[in-house]
Amino acid sequence: MSEKEFTEVRIMSHRNLTGDIWSMWLDVGELAQYCKPGQFINLYCNEGTRMLPRPISICEVAKLTKAIRIVYRVAGEGTREISQIPVDSWIKIMGPLGNGFTLKEDKAILVAGGIGIPPMLQLAKELKKVEKTVVLGFRDSNTFLLKEFSSVPNTKIVIATEDGSIGVKGNVLDAIKAEGVTGDVIYSCGPTPMLRAVKNYAEEQNIEAQISLEERMACGIGACLACVCQSKEVDHHTNVHNKRVCKEGPVFDAREVEL
Ligand code: FES
């Protein structure tokens, strides 16, 4: 099966986690064997709608049961429509798409905020033998996926909330400093200002950072160019300092991209 083909998959479970955050398990068959942390799938709304596909990151992969989990935020008409689809319905997807994270053996810091948090769960699970700290940023006490992260071996969890209701008051960088978090490689996903801070921090500390720019994506299939980011190197095809997040990413070495 090619990742570029459409696949009709069955929704095994679908529920609200908190606020506008939803979780869905999909019965994807053999496709589950090819999914890597940091990759995403494109979800297509029902026939008849002209809406673009929704790129949504893979949150968990269950190879044995041939299922994947996506956790997404309702942020507009398309995702609202998706959130209303009942269990046992069939939906069209394409994927896995994108490059995903490159897993290292080094002591790791996983830094994520908001809807950048879900892809870090599968990453944490695949880094199970690696000593790591997961630093998660939420707006307030409406957290999600904490139970799942706490059952991953060799994992310390640090939480930052904007309103200070749980963990360190402030952002993920405040939490890293307040808790004295250290590591030799950073993996990160979240809003652009957060990724910019992570990139600067990694440069200061002289450590590698792999950042996922998935929040910048729109169509997810290389068609709309809404996702273009500035790169240090000239792109081979276009000869300009541009990269499409959905095609060349969403994960980049932080030193390669301008934010
Ligand atoms: Fe449309 Fe990348 S999201 S081209």
Boltz pocket constraint, residues with backbone or C-beta under 6 A from the ligand:
constraints:
  - pocket:
      binder: B
      contacts: [[A, 216], [A, 217], [A, 218], [A, 219], [A, 220], [A, 221], [A, 222], [A, 223], [A, 224], [A, 225], [A, 226], [A, 227], [A, 228], [A, 244], [A, 245], [A, 246], [A, 247]]
      max_distance: 6.0
